[in-house]
Amino acid sequence: MNKILKMLLAFLCFSGTACGQKNYTDLDVADFEQYIGQNKDSGVQVVDVRTAGEFAEGTVPGAVLIDLKDAGFAEKVEAALDKAKPVAVFCRSGRRSAAAAEILIGLGFKTVVNLNGGFLAWQEAGKAVAMPKSEGGN
């Protein structure tokens, strides 16, 4: 029940009804790429919150897939990610990842950054794109 309350609070914060400010940082493509590079040694976790179909079409190098639309999103996040390490999150355009960032903060993650403009902006900027292996996993 505690997780459900945290997710609800995160949603309310994201929608602006319960909180006056966000608790994560939005970064443009250049700053997002720089952030990932500068935080490799501290174990930055790059998370793609798009669907498996979107992920299969290409992703930010080093990203893992945890689909925000999955009913078990919070449980998967807690099983796969370390709350003590920074998280860099993105989606297609930046909306889903902003919601995911609020959920991550609500679950106790300390440092979360969101890619403004999402993967579309990443591609538009000509940044490297990784093609995931088709093994059926993340």
Order of alpha helices (4+ residues) and beta strands (2+ residues): alpha-beta-alpha-beta-alpha-beta-alpha-beta-alpha-beta-alpha
